[in-house]
Amino acid sequence: MHDLDTSGDSELRIGSLFSGYGGLDLAVEHVFNATTVWFSELNEPVARVFSRHWPDAPNLGDITIIDWSQVEPVDILIGGFPCQDVSTVGKRAGLAPGTRSGLWAHMAAAIDALQPEWVVIENVRGVLSSPATRPPAERDDHERRNPGDATPDGATLRGMERDPWHLGDNSARPLRALGAVLGDLADLRLDARWIGLPASLVGAPHQRFRIFALARRTVSHPAGDGLIARRGDSRPGASEARDDRAVAPDHRLRAPRTGGLTEQESRVGDAVVAGRRTVQRWGRYADAIARWEHITGRPAPAPALLNDADGPRPAPAFVEWLMSLPTGWVTGTDQLTQNQQITALGNGVLPLHAVTALRTLQLPGRSGDL
């Protein structure tokens, strides 16, 4: 895997799929010094949350009907395809045609059409163990490729060393979801690395184990180096400070929405001792809460909403804080009900978690190879 180089003056452009509230976008924008220029989100209320934070990025809508030949090329394509069919708490239908997780095939089609330099993928732990089913390839004539008379007879086989794996043309070992994804990336001429990390590794007071994959193109785009040449073009509306800035060459401007991630990264690993009031309020959770308050730079909201009819329910503002999002990122709009806010937050990406995964994937020997 090539080292990540984002030292250029011009911003890279991100295309975002299965975007949700934009947690993965925040991480990729921060690590790559990039900007999301379009996104695809089918859930309209959640899409309005995304649009509130990326007002200039159009929503391409349903990924299954997008004509990729009409979509603006991007340098980085990102997405966390639906996890329902690969999650360990679901029915485990797997990565297969007709399933929601099978929408990965449409992301692969987007990669094939747009030819981005980088691809970033996020999903749940279940991609490691859930099955994957590939549809038959077009014009795949197994009998013609493997005629019966091509098999050696018994006399020929005598004296030959047996194959202890008995793989043959079709392995008896089932194809797993992550294996199918990595195989597709290889077919698309992308060099991929992956890693699984719990959110607690970055100081979060919960486990939330997730798989992240980072892939880069191994060969040049057939049309040439158009993306690299285009990055130097002045963009309409670009400020003088960005295109002709009289500052140090290693100075990199950050979008305001990702500014907090720099501070959060710097606080991970700091020694934190819970104060008396924190202990009184949170009991055995005091140390975890105090650590996350320190990393996020803001106090924990009340964890539950009290309702006489239904009893206590998780407070969306508290879940938002658990995801290290700025105050009101999801809850600061009346576009979603409280239940929709909880669902959106639960399905989203913790930005600091993804940042740490992407940084780690740049280091050789720290992750799984294709």
C-alpha positions as CSV (number, residue, x, y, z in Angstrom):
1,M,0.0,0.0,0.0
2,H,1.4,3.4,-1.0
3,D,1.9,6.0,1.7
4,L,-0.9,8.5,2.0
5,D,0.3,11.9,0.6
6,T,-2.1,14.8,1.0
7,S,0.6,17.5,1.0
8,G,-0.7,19.1,-2.2
9,D,-2.3,22.5,-2.2
10,S,-5.5,21.5,-3.9
11,E,-8.2,19.6,-2.1
12,L,-9.1,16.1,-3.1
13,R,-12.8,15.5,-3.9
14,I,-14.9,12.9,-2.2
15,G,-17.9,11.0,-3.5
16,S,-20.0,9.7,-0.6
17,L,-22.3,6.6,-0.7
18,F,-24.7,5.3,2.0
19,S,-23.8,8.6,3.6
20,G,-26.0,8.8,6.7
21,Y,-25.2,11.8,8.9
22,G,-21.7,12.1,7.4
23,G,-19.5,10.5,10.1
24,L,-17.2,8.8,7.6
25,D,-17.0,12.0,5.5
26,L,-15.8,13.9,8.5
27,A,-13.0,11.4,9.0
28,V,-11.9,11.2,5.4
29,E,-12.1,15.0,4.9
30,H,-9.8,15.3,8.0
31,V,-7.2,12.7,7.1
32,F,-7.1,13.5,3.3
33,N,-7.6,17.3,3.6
34,A,-10.5,16.7,1.2
35,T,-14.1,17.9,0.5
36,T,-17.2,15.9,-0.2
37,V,-18.7,17.2,-3.4
38,W,-21.7,14.8,-3.8
39,F,-23.4,12.1,-1.7
40,S,-26.0,9.4,-2.0
41,E,-28.5,8.8,0.8
42,L,-32.0,7.3,0.3
43,N,-33.4,8.2,3.7
44,E,-34.8,11.7,3.1
45,P,-34.8,13.0,6.7
46,V,-31.2,11.8,7.2
47,A,-30.2,13.2,3.9
48,R,-31.5,16.6,5.1
49,V,-29.1,16.4,8.1
50,F,-26.2,15.7,5.7
51,S,-27.2,18.6,3.4
52,R,-27.3,20.9,6.4
53,H,-23.6,20.3,7.0
54,W,-22.6,20.0,3.3
55,P,-25.0,22.5,1.6
56,D,-23.1,22.5,-1.7
57,A,-23.1,18.8,-2.2
58,P,-26.1,17.4,-4.2
59,N,-27.8,14.2,-3.2
60,L,-27.7,11.6,-6.0
61,G,-30.4,9.6,-4.2
62,D,-31.0,5.9,-4.7
63,I,-27.7,4.2,-5.6
64,T,-29.5,1.5,-7.6
65,I,-30.7,3.9,-10.3
66,I,-27.7,6.3,-10.6
67,D,-26.2,6.7,-14.1
68,W,-22.5,6.8,-13.2
69,S,-21.6,8.1,-16.6
70,Q,-23.3,11.3,-15.7
71,V,-21.7,11.7,-12.3
72,E,-18.7,14.0,-11.5
73,P,-15.5,12.0,-11.1
74,V,-13.9,12.1,-7.6
75,D,-10.5,11.3,-6.2
76,I,-11.9,9.3,-3.2
77,L,-15.0,7.2,-3.1
78,I,-16.3,6.3,0.4
79,G,-19.2,4.3,1.9
80,G,-20.4,1.9,4.5
81,F,-22.8,-0.3,2.6
82,P,-25.9,-1.5,4.6
83,C,-25.0,-3.9,7.4
84,Q,-28.4,-5.6,8.1
85,D,-27.6,-8.8,6.3
86,V,-24.0,-9.2,7.6
87,S,-24.5,-8.0,11.2
88,T,-24.2,-10.6,13.9
89,V,-27.5,-9.5,15.4
90,G,-29.4,-9.9,12.0
91,K,-30.6,-12.8,10.0
92,R,-27.2,-13.3,8.4
93,A,-28.5,-13.5,4.9
94,G,-25.0,-12.3,3.9
95,L,-23.6,-10.4,0.9
96,A,-25.9,-11.7,-1.8
97,P,-28.0,-10.4,-4.7
98,G,-31.3,-9.1,-3.5
99,T,-30.2,-8.4,0.1
100,R,-29.6,-4.9,1.4
101,S,-25.9,-5.7,2.1
102,G,-25.8,-6.9,-1.5
103,L,-25.9,-3.2,-2.4
104,W,-22.1,-3.4,-2.2
105,A,-22.4,-4.5,-5.9
106,H,-23.6,-1.0,-6.8
107,M,-20.7,0.6,-4.9
108,A,-18.4,-1.7,-6.9
109,A,-20.0,-0.5,-10.1
110,A,-19.5,3.1,-9.1
111,I,-15.8,2.4,-8.4
112,D,-15.5,0.7,-11.9
113,A,-17.2,3.7,-13.6
114,L,-15.6,6.6,-11.7
115,Q,-12.1,5.1,-11.3
116,P,-11.2,7.0,-8.0
117,E,-7.7,7.0,-6.8
118,W,-8.8,6.0,-3.3
119,V,-11.7,3.9,-1.8
120,V,-12.6,3.9,1.9
121,I,-15.1,1.3,3.2
122,E,-16.6,0.8,6.7
123,N,-18.8,-1.9,8.0
124,V,-19.6,-4.1,11.0
125,R,-17.7,-7.0,12.4
126,G,-20.1,-9.5,10.8
127,V,-18.4,-9.0,7.4
128,L,-15.6,-11.3,8.7
129,S,-18.0,-14.2,9.2
130,S,-21.1,-13.6,7.1
131,P,-21.3,-15.6,3.8
132,A,-21.1,-14.1,0.4
133,T,-22.9,-15.4,-2.7
134,R,-21.7,-14.3,-6.2
135,P,-24.1,-14.4,-9.1
136,P,-23.0,-16.6,-12.0
137,A,-20.7,-14.6,-14.3
138,E,-21.9,-13.9,-17.9
139,R,-20.9,-16.6,-20.4
140,D,-19.3,-18.7,-17.7
141,D,-19.3,-22.2,-19.2
142,H,-17.8,-24.4,-16.6
143,E,-18.1,-27.6,-18.6
144,R,-16.2,-26.2,-21.6
145,R,-13.4,-24.9,-19.3
146,N,-13.2,-28.1,-17.4
147,P,-14.0,-31.1,-19.7
148,G,-14.2,-34.5,-18.2
149,D,-11.3,-35.9,-20.3
150,A,-9.0,-33.3,-18.8
151,T,-8.9,-35.2,-15.5
152,P,-6.0,-37.6,-15.2
153,D,-6.9,-41.3,-15.0
154,G,-6.2,-43.5,-12.0
155,A,-2.9,-44.7,-13.4
156,T,-1.6,-41.2,-13.9
157,L,-2.8,-40.2,-10.4
158,R,-0.8,-43.0,-8.7
159,G,2.4,-41.7,-7.3
160,M,1.2,-38.1,-7.3
161,E,1.2,-36.2,-4.0
162,R,-2.3,-35.7,-2.7
163,D,-3.6,-32.2,-2.2
164,P,-4.4,-31.9,1.5
165,W,-6.7,-29.0,1.0
166,H,-8.8,-30.6,-1.8
167,L,-9.5,-27.2,-3.2
168,G,-9.9,-28.1,-6.9
169,D,-11.7,-25.5,-9.0
170,N,-14.2,-24.7,-6.3
171,S,-13.1,-24.4,-2.7
172,A,-15.2,-26.1,-0.1
173,R,-14.5,-23.2,2.3
174,P,-17.3,-20.7,2.0
175,L,-16.6,-17.2,0.7
176,R,-17.1,-14.5,3.4
177,A,-18.4,-11.0,2.9
178,L,-15.1,-9.2,3.5
179,G,-13.4,-11.7,1.2
180,A,-15.9,-10.9,-1.6
181,V,-15.4,-7.2,-1.1
182,L,-11.6,-7.5,-1.1
183,G,-11.8,-9.8,-4.2
184,D,-13.9,-7.2,-6.0
185,L,-11.4,-4.5,-5.2
186,A,-8.6,-6.6,-6.5
187,D,-10.6,-7.2,-9.7
188,L,-11.0,-3.4,-10.0
189,R,-7.2,-3.1,-9.7
190,L,-7.1,-1.6,-6.3
191,D,-4.6,-2.5,-3.6
192,A,-6.5,-2.9,-0.3
193,R,-5.7,-3.1,3.4
194,W,-8.2,-3.6,6.2
195,I,-8.3,-3.5,9.9
196,G,-10.8,-4.1,12.7
197,L,-10.8,-1.7,15.7
198,P,-13.1,-1.2,18.7
199,A,-14.1,2.4,19.4
200,S,-12.8,2.0,22.9
201,L,-9.3,2.1,21.4
202,V,-9.7,5.8,20.8
203,G,-11.1,6.4,24.3
204,A,-14.9,5.9,23.6
205,P,-16.9,4.5,26.5
206,H,-18.2,1.7,24.4
207,Q,-16.8,-1.1,22.2
208,R,-18.4,-0.6,18.8
209,F,-16.1,-2.9,16.8
210,R,-15.9,-1.9,13.2
211,I,-14.0,-3.0,10.0
212,F,-12.3,-0.4,7.9
213,A,-10.7,-0.9,4.5
214,L,-8.5,1.5,2.6
215,A,-7.7,0.9,-1.1
216,R,-5.7,2.7,-3.7
217,R,-5.5,2.2,-7.4
218,T,-2.5,0.2,-8.5
219,V,-2.4,1.3,-12.2
220,S,-3.1,4.6,-13.9
221,H,-6.5,5.4,-15.1
222,P,-6.9,4.4,-18.8
223,A,-7.6,8.1,-19.7
224,G,-4.3,9.2,-18.2
225,D,-3.5,11.4,-15.2
226,G,-6.6,13.6,-15.6
227,L,-7.4,13.7,-11.9
228,I,-4.0,14.9,-10.9
229,A,-3.9,17.5,-13.6
230,R,-7.4,18.7,-12.7
231,R,-6.5,19.2,-9.0
232,G,-4.3,22.2,-9.9
233,D,-7.2,24.0,-11.6
234,S,-8.6,26.9,-9.7
235,R,-12.2,26.1,-8.6
236,P,-15.0,28.6,-9.0
237,G,-15.4,30.6,-5.8
238,A,-12.1,29.5,-4.4
239,S,-10.6,32.0,-2.0
240,E,-7.2,33.7,-2.6
241,A,-6.0,32.3,0.7
242,R,-6.4,28.8,-0.6
243,D,-5.1,29.2,-4.1
244,D,-2.4,31.9,-3.7
245,R,-1.7,31.9,0.0
246,A,1.5,33.4,1.4
247,V,1.9,30.9,4.1
248,A,4.2,28.0,4.9
249,P,3.9,25.2,2.2
250,D,3.0,22.6,4.8
251,H,0.1,24.7,6.1
252,R,-3.2,23.0,5.4
253,L,-6.5,24.7,5.8
254,R,-9.3,22.7,7.4
255,A,-13.0,22.9,7.0
256,P,-14.7,24.2,10.2
257,R,-16.7,21.0,10.5
258,T,-13.5,18.9,10.9
259,G,-11.6,21.2,13.1
260,G,-12.5,19.5,16.3
261,L,-11.0,16.2,15.2
262,T,-7.5,17.7,15.5
263,E,-8.0,18.4,19.2
264,Q,-9.7,15.1,19.8
265,E,-6.7,13.2,18.2
266,S,-4.3,15.1,20.4
267,R,-6.1,14.1,23.6
268,V,-6.3,10.4,23.0
269,G,-4.2,8.6,25.5
270,D,-4.0,11.4,28.0
271,A,-4.2,10.4,31.7
272,V,-7.6,11.4,33.1
273,V,-8.8,11.0,36.7
274,A,-12.6,11.3,37.3
275,G,-13.5,14.0,39.8
276,R,-15.7,13.6,42.8
277,R,-18.8,14.9,41.1
278,T,-18.3,12.7,38.1
279,V,-18.0,9.7,40.4
280,Q,-21.1,10.7,42.3
281,R,-23.1,11.1,39.1
282,W,-21.8,8.1,37.0
283,G,-20.6,5.6,39.6
284,R,-18.6,2.7,38.0
285,Y,-18.8,4.4,34.6
286,A,-17.1,7.6,35.9
287,D,-13.6,6.9,34.5
288,A,-15.0,6.1,31.0
289,I,-17.2,9.1,31.0
290,A,-14.4,11.4,32.3
291,R,-12.0,10.2,29.6
292,W,-14.6,10.8,26.8
293,E,-15.5,14.2,28.2
294,H,-11.8,15.1,28.0
295,I,-11.3,13.8,24.5
296,T,-14.5,15.3,23.1
297,G,-14.0,18.6,25.0
298,R,-17.5,18.7,26.3
299,P,-19.5,17.3,29.2
300,A,-21.7,14.3,28.8
301,P,-25.5,15.1,28.4
302,A,-28.1,13.4,30.4
303,P,-28.2,9.8,29.2
304,A,-31.9,9.1,29.3
305,L,-35.3,10.6,28.6
306,L,-37.9,9.8,31.3
307,N,-41.4,9.0,30.2
308,D,-44.1,7.8,32.6
309,A,-45.7,5.6,29.9
310,D,-42.6,3.9,28.4
311,G,-40.0,4.3,31.1
312,P,-36.5,5.7,30.4
313,R,-35.3,5.8,26.8
314,P,-31.8,6.7,25.4
315,A,-31.4,10.4,24.9
316,P,-30.4,11.3,21.4
317,A,-28.1,14.1,22.6
318,F,-26.2,11.5,24.8
319,V,-25.8,9.1,21.8
320,E,-24.6,12.0,19.7
321,W,-22.0,12.7,22.4
322,L,-21.0,9.0,22.5
323,M,-20.3,9.3,18.7
324,S,-18.0,12.3,19.3
325,L,-20.2,14.5,17.1
326,P,-20.5,18.2,17.7
327,T,-23.5,19.3,19.7
328,G,-26.6,19.4,17.6
329,W,-25.0,17.6,14.6
330,V,-28.1,15.3,14.3
331,T,-30.2,16.6,17.2
332,G,-30.1,20.2,16.2
333,T,-32.8,19.9,13.6
334,D,-36.5,19.1,13.7
335,Q,-36.3,17.0,10.5
336,L,-36.0,13.7,12.5
337,T,-38.1,12.4,15.3
338,Q,-36.3,11.2,18.4
339,N,-36.6,7.6,17.2
340,Q,-35.2,8.5,13.8
341,Q,-32.3,10.4,15.5
342,I,-31.4,7.3,17.6
343,T,-31.5,5.1,14.5
344,A,-29.4,7.5,12.4
345,L,-26.8,7.8,15.2
346,G,-26.7,4.1,15.8
347,N,-26.1,3.4,12.1
348,G,-23.4,6.1,11.7
349,V,-19.7,6.2,11.9
350,L,-17.7,7.6,14.9
351,P,-15.4,10.0,13.1
352,L,-12.4,9.7,15.5
353,H,-12.7,5.9,15.3
354,A,-12.4,6.1,11.4
355,V,-9.6,8.6,11.6
356,T,-7.5,6.3,13.8
357,A,-8.2,3.3,11.4
358,L,-7.2,5.3,8.4
359,R,-4.0,6.5,10.1
360,T,-3.1,2.9,11.1
361,L,-3.8,1.6,7.6
362,Q,-1.0,3.8,6.3
363,L,1.6,1.9,8.4
364,P,2.9,-1.4,6.8
365,G,2.4,-4.5,8.9
366,R,-0.4,-3.1,11.0
367,S,-3.4,-4.5,9.1
368,G,-4.7,-7.3,6.9
369,D,-3.4,-7.5,3.4
370,L,-5.4,-8.5,0.4
